[in-house]
Amino acid sequence: MLRATWRSLLARKLRLFLSAFAVILGVAFVAGSYVFTDTLDRAFTGLTSGAVGDVIVRPGTAGDAGGGGGPGGAAGTRTVPASLVDELAKVPGAARADGRITSFGTFVVGKDGKILGGGGPPGIAVNYTAGPAANGVSAAVLQRGRFPTAAGEIVLDEATAEKSGYLVGDTVPLVTATEQPRLEARLVGTAKFGGSTLVGASVVMFDTAQAQELYLEGEDAFSQIWVSAAPGTTQEQLKTAVEAALPKDTQAATGDATAARAASRIDEALSFVTTFLLVFAGIALTVGAFLIVNTFSILVAQRSRELALLRAIGASRRQVARSVLLEAALVGFVGSAFGIGLGVLLAIGIKALFGRIGLDLSENPLVVDPRTIVVSLVVGVLVTVAAAYLPARRAGSVPPVAAMRDDVALAESGLKWRLTVGALLLAAGVGAMVAGLMDVGSEPTYVLGGGAFGVLVGTALLSPVLGHPVLAGLGWVYRRLFGAVGLMAEQNARRNPRRTAATASALMIGVSLVTMMAVLGASTKASLDKSLAEDIIADYVVTNPVGQPFSSAVARDIEKVPGVGQVARIRGAVLQVDGDRDFAAGVDPAVITSVVRPDVVTGSLADLDVRSVAISTTLAKDSGLAVGSTVTIGYAGEENERTVVATYTEDAALTADVTMSLDGFDAIGVPPTDRTLYVTAAPDADRPALRRALNAAVAELPTVNVNDQAEFAASQREPIDQLLYIVYALLGLAVVIAILGIVNTLALSVIERVREIGLLRAVGLSRRQLRTMLRLESVAIAVLGAVLGIVLGLAFAIALQRSLIDDGIDVLSIPVGQLALFVGAAALVGVLAALWPGRRAARLDVLRAIATE
């Protein structure tokens, strides 16, 4: 049986390649997601470990483990005195101590006038010190020139210098988030920073005096002190000795622990990448399973006489079934092996894509962990064998005599079982979706998603019945447009309902997800437009195009522009709110309601002061808080009690879970940088002149844009469109697999109907009519999948939109034209999928076809 299985496998290479290709694509997503995220994890682990000292001393309550600004990060505007450096250098076990200044928001302006970095990777500014990073790693290794020794001199990291085109000796323009928003400095050297690549971040190094002037307002202090361990001293031992010498309101942490916390936060923030890719891997494998089922149905049909002979000479049903399952396992193994290779290429492509948005991993080698190989092989083989189980069982259970007659039609009992299970799954799925919408359970989103999956599978099982109206309608059109050819095409499409439905279901899954994303994307953009129109009063919105903070001097310059009425500043920071990290906004309560219309539910934003906060209704519900409650706000290692004075609904006006006054931000040490400015025009202002003046005020700052309401809305819609394009591209692979399924089904149709095709050709059916018949069959299958997919996609999108009303997606928008385009594209897919089977059928020799038994 093993030899027979191997020969059978090699005899039908094309069919098996089509099946293996589905496995290859699915496994490629699994392998690619793991390879990329492992590469990303190693890159950030190296980055964070090279951005800390053996022991880090910073402002904050002693022993606090969650404060600070991350590895090497500035802890707000709070500082440690410079005099402490010499004291810490003398503690037992210390080799040296170095004052560190690290700030974010300083970017290099390239020769093309655009900033380098941003959009994710930060622009980092540091002071020069000869001290090492943790574990003896060099904090900065000079590559060219020298280190800065005076004001007006800088060193850049090698990658930034290369990308910007600046050479040692050139004058480099910089933009900062400090009181000096733009400056120029002479490039005196380039260096490699830390023990790894910078993953797209840029680093500008100043001499210490200039760094203190820029980022600490000239204070003789540092944001952190790195204490290096002497040989034979561990970080924990050094930390203990350092803590004994620390003054009040300072804390110490080991570099390894700090780096681990920072890496964990980065991993958590980027975990969506793995989830995102694995979801598409699951989609590809699910769609591929339909193709595998049809492929092995083809093999069983082609080998019916062979299997009958094996049964006749003594092979048991179990042996025959095992033969088919062994073929499936071999196909799954080979497909998985190729999928791992394609996954590595996919990871390279993802690296390139992330590089375009600033996360540069070009210098980091790909990480192929043994776990990736094992998981990919196991997933690929299991999916293939599971998909081949029913065809294998069918091959073993068909009596030899029936197989000798080539009678492989589906038994009605099998269809009844399929319909019963499908109806139960559909009912259970609808019930779970309703429960999810009613917030039943601790995780209603998971309940909703599980229900959607049940509906999807149930519909796929019921598609032989649900597809009757669609096929009947197409048959009516076919008969009137193509006569007898159209009638035969309709009957052939309905001849084997299970196979037709399985093929259409593969396309249905892809189309349903594309439809869901199209409707959800349109609804998100419509909700965004509505929210901006209702919530934003300001005539102009000043923002940073790459999401970074900018200098508060910009607001003061804009306030001086003739024709400006009011300017409202919005600041931002990540705080610890009752122990959990959350984003907070800082506003001026005196003017905020003059430029936006916040939806305040309880209390008043006018009551915001230094010792109070306002919170979103979502946070209030999740945390059991209300007006009058007390929350603990932690920042830069220090905790403060604040009273809740208002709750509000998150919208375009107030997007953060926590809102504080600007004075409240100042009190806890948040750097005085802005993220958004809302600007209103004076009643008598000349609008065109005002817009020109506003543009002129920020002309030298490529980190700042001035938009009117329409331009601001367009800029907010752009990321949604970009995400949709990525999703469509990934779902396109599922559609490719579905097209292969249609090709497979038509090829099976040609194989099973060789004699029938010969008789039709003998009685006068032309080659062109034969190709037309197969083309119409293919279109029917494709349109059936598209129609079912659109109906399901609409149901899923409506349910998802209803579940997200509280998150701001409160407008349902259905892009009818786009959905009609999907149906047209499906029909075109049907035409293309029929090309090869139609050509093969048309080239059959008539006499040989008639003689086929």
ZAMAR-170718 format. One line per 10 residues: their letters; for each residue y, x, z of C-alpha. Coordinates in steps of 0.05 Angstrom, whole numbers. Layout:
N
a> Y/X/Z  ...
//
This chain:
853
mlratwrsll> 0/0/0  47/57/14  37/86/-56  46/17/-87  110/7/-47  138/73/-70  122/60/-143  153/-9/-139  215/21/-108  224/71/-164
arklrlflsa> 209/19/-218  270/-23/-203  325/27/-191  384/-16/-214  367/-75/-169  358/-29/-110  422/8/-125  461/-57/-124  430/-74/-57  441/-3/-31
favilgvafv> 513/-5/-53  527/-63/-6  497/-22/50  537/39/29  603/3/33  588/-29/101  562/35/132  621/74/102  668/32/144  626/44/207
agsyvftdtl> 622/119/195  694/125/170  722/89/231  684/134/279  700/198/242  774/182/238  781/160/311  741/220/336  787/265/295  848/228/323
draftgltsg> 821/234/394  809/309/388  878/319/357  914/283/414  870/317/466  892/384/440  964/361/435  968/335/506  931/394/536  981/441/505
avgdvivrpg> 1041/402/530  1030/410/604  1032/466/655  979/483/706  1018/444/758  1077/399/739  1132/384/789  1178/326/772  1222/274/806  1186/218/842
tagdaggggg> 1149/199/905  1101/253/927  1030/237/908  1048/185/856  999/189/798  1031/144/748  1103/166/741  1136/215/695  1145/213/621  1076/237/600
pggaagtrtv> 1055/309/586  1118/349/579  1159/286/578  1225/278/613  1224/231/672  1285/192/651  1352/222/671  1327/242/741  1319/317/751  1294/372/797
paslvdelak> 1344/426/819  1341/493/784  1339/528/852  1269/500/863  1242/544/806  1247/609/845  1219/577/908  1157/551/872  1145/617/838  1132/646/907
vpgaaradgr> 1080/597/932  1010/625/943  969/625/879  1029/619/832  1038/669/776  1106/642/756  1147/579/751  1190/556/693  1242/501/688  1227/453/630
itsfgtfvvg> 1273/406/594  1239/357/547  1273/299/513  1253/250/459  1297/223/403  1322/288/371  1308/291/296  1318/341/240  1357/315/180  1325/342/116
kdgkilgggg> 1362/369/57  1354/300/24  1394/268/81  1334/233/112  1305/246/180  1237/278/189  1187/242/232  1200/177/268  1162/112/257  1112/133/310
ppgiavnyta> 1111/209/322  1171/228/364  1226/278/354  1219/325/414  1271/373/441  1253/428/490  1286/489/521  1260/559/510  1218/591/565  1167/646/562
gpaangvsaa> 1120/611/610  1051/588/587  1022/518/584  961/498/625  899/543/627  936/602/597  951/568/530  1016/593/499  1069/539/501  1103/568/439
vlqrgrfpta> 1079/623/392  1133/652/349  1116/653/274  1181/677/243  1248/702/268  1263/700/343  1272/651/400  1341/620/413  1386/659/461  1453/624/455
ageivldeat> 1485/557/440  1482/536/367  1413/567/356  1347/531/348  1274/543/333  1233/491/294  1159/480/291  1127/508/228  1110/440/196  1180/411/206
aeksgylvgd> 1213/473/177  1167/471/117  1177/396/104  1252/399/112  1258/460/67  1300/501/116  1292/576/122  1310/623/179  1386/631/176  1400/562/148
tvplvtateq> 1444/512/184  1404/451/205  1435/383/218  1406/344/277  1414/274/304  1402/260/378  1402/201/426  1451/237/471  1527/230/478  1531/279/420
prlearlvgt> 1495/239/366  1501/291/311  1505/367/313  1489/428/272  1452/491/293  1429/555/259  1354/563/250  1334/630/281  1259/622/281  1197/579/273
akfggstlvg> 1140/572/322  1074/539/336  1077/495/398  1019/480/445  946/491/433  939/443/374  976/411/317  1034/364/332  1004/304/296  1068/290/258
asvvmfdtaq> 1116/301/315  1174/349/306  1199/399/358  1268/429/364  1276/486/414  1345/503/444  1364/556/493  1364/530/565  1439/525/574  1450/484/512
aqelyleged> 1391/439/528  1421/426/597  1488/410/565  1458/362/515  1405/326/555  1426/334/629  1502/329/621  1509/403/639  1473/396/706  1439/460/730
afsqiwvsaa> 1372/426/735  1308/411/696  1267/350/680  1204/385/703  1180/452/731  1115/482/706  1080/526/757  1028/574/727  966/591/766  949/664/782
pgttqeqlkt> 880/689/761  826/660/807  869/600/829  849/531/806  898/477/788  879/436/849  888/495/896  956/510/865  976/437/870  960/436/944
aveaalpkdt> 1003/499/956  1060/471/914  1061/404/950  1071/440/1016  1136/470/988  1164/408/954  1227/373/979  1231/298/987  1231/255/924  1191/304/883
qaatgdataa> 1118/303/865  1065/350/837  1007/336/790  956/381/757  963/392/683  891/372/667  900/305/703  967/292/669  939/309/601  878/264/613
raasrideal> 923/205/632  967/215/571  906/221/524  876/158/555  941/120/542  943/145/471  870/126/460  884/57/488  944/48/443  906/70/381
sfvttfllvf> 841/34/398  862/-21/350  847/27/292  773/31/311  769/-44/322  806/-58/258  759/-16/216  696/-39/251  715/-111/238  717/-96/164
agialtvgaf> 652/-59/170  621/-122/199  650/-164/143  624/-117/89  555/-115/121  553/-191/129  572/-202/56  523/-147/36  468/-183/73  473/-241/23
livntfsilv> 467/-191/-34  407/-158/-1  373/-226/8  383/-242/-66  362/-172/-88  295/-176/-51  285/-247/-77  291/-215/-146  239/-163/-127  192/-216/-101
aqrsrelall> 201/-257/-165  190/-196/-210  129/-173/-171  96/-241/-163  36/-223/-206  32/-153/-175  32/-183/-105  -21/-234/-126  -66/-178/-151  -56/-140/-86
raigasrrqv> -76/-202/-48  -136/-212/-94  -163/-142/-81  -158/-149/-6  -86/-139/17  -68/-185/74  -5/-226/79  21/-179/133  10/-119/88  48/-151/31
arsvlleaal> 105/-170/76  106/-100/106  109/-71/36  174/-109/22  202/-91/90  186/-18/79  224/-20/13  282/-50/51  279/4/104  280/58/51
vgfvgsafgi> 338/25/15  375/18/81  363/91/99  385/118/32  444/71/29  465/91/100  460/165/83  506/156/24  550/110/66  560/165/117
glgvllaigi> 584/211/61  630/157/34  654/144/105  676/217/110  716/207/46  744/142/74  766/179/137  802/230/92  837/172/58  857/141/124
kalfgrigld> 884/209/146  926/211/83  951/139/95  971/155/167  1004/218/143  1050/176/99  1074/138/161  1085/201/201  1019/213/238  1003/280/205
lsenplvvdp> 930/301/216  926/346/155  915/408/197  861/375/240  789/382/213  747/319/210  701/308/270  631/283/250  598/270/317  521/262/320
rtivvslvvg> 534/193/349  568/173/284  507/192/243  457/157/289  497/93/295  510/89/220  436/99/202  413/49/254  463/-4/233  449/5/158
vlvtvaaayl> 373/3/165  373/-56/214  419/-98/172  378/-85/109  311/-99/142  338/-162/175  366/-187/109  299/-173/74  258/-207/127  256/-277/96
parragsvpp> 241/-252/25  186/-208/55  157/-266/94  160/-308/32  125/-254/-9  68/-252/42  60/-327/50  58/-349/-23  -16/-361/-42  -43/-314/-96
vaamrddval> -55/-371/-145  17/-395/-139  41/-325/-148  -2/-317/-210  33/-379/-239  99/-344/-223  116/-404/-180  168/-379/-132  211/-441/-125  239/-455/-57
aesglkwrlt> 198/-504/-17  235/-566/7  214/-553/79  251/-487/77  314/-522/52  308/-576/106  302/-522/160  363/-487/132  404/-551/131  385/-569/202
vgalllaagv> 404/-501/230  468/-501/188  489/-569/214  476/-548/286  516/-483/277  573/-519/243  577/-571/299  573/-517/353  626/-475/317  675/-533/311
gamvaglmdv> 664/-549/385  677/-477/405  740/-475/363  766/-538/396  750/-509/464  786/-445/446  848/-484/425  845/-521/492  844/-454/530  774/-466/557
gseptyvlgg> 745/-404/590  775/-339/614  782/-312/542  798/-372/497  813/-326/438  741/-300/439  716/-372/444  758/-390/383  733/-329/345  660/-344/362
gafgvlvgta> 670/-415/339  699/-392/273  639/-347/263  592/-406/276  630/-449/226  626/-393/175  551/-383/182  538/-458/187  577/-471/123  539/-416/88
llspvlghpv> 473/-449/107  498/-518/87  529/-494/22  471/-520/-22  493/-590/-1  568/-577/7  570/-545/-62  544/-607/-98  612/-640/-107  643/-575/-133
laglgwvyrr> 586/-562/-182  586/-635/-204  660/-632/-218  653/-568/-257  594/-598/-294  637/-657/-316  689/-608/-343  635/-565/-376  602/-624/-412  667/-646/-443
lfgavglmae> 691/-577/-463  626/-543/-483  577/-600/-497  503/-582/-491  519/-510/-471  561/-535/-413  506/-583/-392  454/-528/-390  502/-483/-351  511/-537/-298
qnarrnprrt> 437/-550/-293  421/-476/-287  473/-467/-232  440/-525/-194  368/-505/-209  359/-461/-148  409/-487/-97  391/-436/-43  402/-376/-88  466/-404/-118
aatasalmig> 492/-421/-49  474/-353/-21  511/-319/-78  572/-364/-71  571/-355/5  581/-280/-3  646/-293/-41  663/-350/6  667/-303/65  715/-256/30
vslvtmmavl> 759/-312/3  761/-349/70  786/-286/105  837/-272/50  861/-344/53  866/-342/129  907/-278/126  952/-306/70  966/-370/110  975/-332/175
gastkasldk> 1021/-282/142  1063/-336/110  1066/-374/176  1086/-311/214  1142/-297/165  1166/-369/165  1165/-370/242  1203/-305/243  1256/-331/196  1263/-394/237
slaediiady> 1267/-355/302  1319/-307/275  1361/-364/247  1359/-403/312  1363/-346/363  1411/-295/332  1485/-312/333  1509/-242/317  1536/-229/248  1507/-158/245
vvtnpvgqpf> 1448/-123/276  1449/-47/285  1379/-17/291  1340/47/282  1297/43/219  1240/81/252  1240/45/319  1270/103/360  1329/98/409  1397/123/387
ssavardiek> 1459/149/421  1501/101/463  1562/133/429  1546/90/368  1563/27/407  1630/56/429  1647/76/358  1630/7/332  1672/-27/386  1732/11/358
vpgvgqvari> 1722/-15/288  1778/-65/269  1751/-135/261  1694/-128/311  1691/-184/363  1636/-167/412  1581/-114/416  1519/-127/458  1474/-67/473  1399/-74/480
rgavlqvdgd> 1362/-17/513  1287/-8/524  1238/28/569  1165/26/589  1161/9/663  1108/-2/715  1112/-76/733  1070/-89/795  1027/-30/775  1018/-50/702
rdfaagvdpa> 1053/-15/644  1100/-63/608  1159/-59/560  1227/-78/589  1294/-91/557  1362/-76/586  1420/-124/569  1491/-138/590  1487/-207/623  1561/-218/611
vitsvvrpdv> 1556/-217/535  1483/-227/516  1489/-303/509  1549/-293/463  1507/-258/410  1438/-290/418  1410/-357/442  1355/-340/492  1308/-396/513  1317/-392/588
vtgsladldv> 1267/-437/623  1287/-428/696  1346/-393/730  1402/-358/692  1410/-291/658  1481/-289/686  1450/-275/754  1421/-208/731  1448/-150/771  1425/-82/796
rsvaisttla> 1371/-111/842  1343/-167/799  1301/-180/736  1284/-236/689  1213/-244/663  1178/-280/606  1141/-344/619  1077/-309/596  1084/-255/650  1103/-308/701
kdsglavgst> 1040/-348/685  994/-288/684  1021/-258/748  1037/-321/787  1111/-305/791  1172/-351/793  1246/-349/807  1254/-319/876  1190/-277/872  1193/-202/883
vtigyageen> 1164/-151/834  1156/-77/840  1188/-37/784  1164/34/776  1197/87/733  1197/163/733  1152/165/794  1196/120/837  1184/47/856  1237/-6/871
ertvvatyte> 1233/-78/893  1269/-128/847  1279/-204/852  1263/-251/795  1325/-292/778  1304/-324/712  1245/-338/666  1249/-344/591  1207/-355/529  1196/-292/487
daaltadvtm> 1231/-301/420  1274/-262/372  1329/-257/424  1288/-231/483  1224/-197/459  1203/-160/523  1164/-186/583  1217/-159/631  1292/-160/623  1341/-122/668
sldgfdaigv> 1415/-111/668  1443/-46/640  1465/-28/710  1394/-40/733  1369/8/681  1420/60/703  1399/51/776  1327/70/763  1345/128/716  1329/101/647
pptdrtlyvt> 1365/145/595  1428/111/569  1404/103/497  1405/39/455  1352/7/412  1392/-51/382  1465/-71/378  1485/-143/364  1555/-146/333  1599/-207/322
aapdadrpal> 1659/-209/277  1727/-229/303  1749/-299/279  1802/-271/232  1761/-212/207  1756/-193/134  1680/-194/128  1672/-147/67  1721/-97/98  1686/-102/165
rralnaavae> 1619/-88/134  1646/-27/98  1677/-2/163  1612/-12/201  1573/27/148  1625/83/151  1618/86/227  1544/104/222  1546/140/155  1528/207/185
lptvnvndqa> 1470/180/226  1407/167/184  1374/141/247  1420/79/248  1424/20/200  1474/-38/197  1444/-104/172  1470/-174/165  1425/-231/186  1390/-236/118
efaasqrepi> 1378/-161/114  1353/-159/185  1304/-216/171  1279/-179/109  1269/-115/149  1228/-154/201  1184/-185/147  1169/-118/114  1117/-94/165  1081/-160/159
dqllyivyal> 1075/-152/84  1052/-80/91  997/-101/140  976/-157/92  970/-108/34  924/-64/75  881/-123/96  877/-149/25  856/-80/1  800/-75/53
lglavviail> 777/-147/41  775/-130/-33  713/-88/-18  678/-150/7  697/-185/-57  668/-127/-97  602/-136/-59  604/-210/-75  614/-195/-149  552/-152/-147
givntlalsv> 516/-211/-116  536/-255/-175  513/-201/-224  446/-199/-186  437/-275/-189  451/-278/-263  405/-219/-275  351/-257/-237  365/-318/-279  354/-278/-342
iervreigll> 289/-247/-315  260/-313/-293  280/-350/-357  259/-301/-410  212/-351/-443  263/-407/-437  317/-364/-468  270/-346/-525  255/-419/-539  330/-437/-537
ravglsrrql> 345/-381/-586  287/-404/-630  314/-475/-635  383/-451/-655  423/-428/-594  466/-370/-617  477/-306/-579  550/-327/-568  528/-394/-539  478/-360/-495
rtmlrlesva> 531/-313/-468  578/-373/-458  524/-410/-419  513/-351/-371  588/-341/-365  597/-414/-345  542/-407/-294  577/-347/-265  644/-382/-263  612/-442/-227
iavlgavlgi> 583/-396/-173  649/-359/-165  692/-422/-163  643/-454/-113  652/-393/-68  727/-394/-76  734/-468/-61  690/-465/1  727/-402/23  796/-432/15
vlglafaial> 776/-495/54  747/-452/110  805/-403/108  854/-460/115  816/-488/175  813/-420/209  887/-405/195  910/-473/221  868/-464/284  893/-393/294
qrsliddgid> 965/-413/282  959/-469/334  931/-419/384  990/-372/372  1046/-423/381  1063/-395/449  1067/-325/418  1122/-347/370  1082/-368/308  1104/-441/311
vlsipvgqla> 1112/-456/237  1053/-471/192  1066/-447/121  1013/-455/67  1025/-413/4  997/-463/-46  1013/-421/-107  977/-361/-76  916/-402/-60  914/-429/-131
lfvgaaalvg> 917/-358/-155  856/-342/-113  816/-396/-149  839/-370/-216  821/-299/-196  752/-324/-174  741/-355/-243  760/-289/-275  712/-254/-228  658/-301/-254
vlaalwpgrr> 673/-283/-325  671/-208/-311  607/-213/-270  571/-247/-329  586/-192/-379  526/-148/-367  473/-203/-355  500/-241/-415  496/-180/-460  425/-165/-435
aarldvlrai> 403/-237/-448  433/-239/-517  396/-175/-537  327/-203/-519  277/-204/-577  264/-277/-592  190/-270/-610  174/-227/-549  213/-274/-504  173/-334/-529
ate> 108/-296/-518  126/-280/-445  83/-318/-396
//
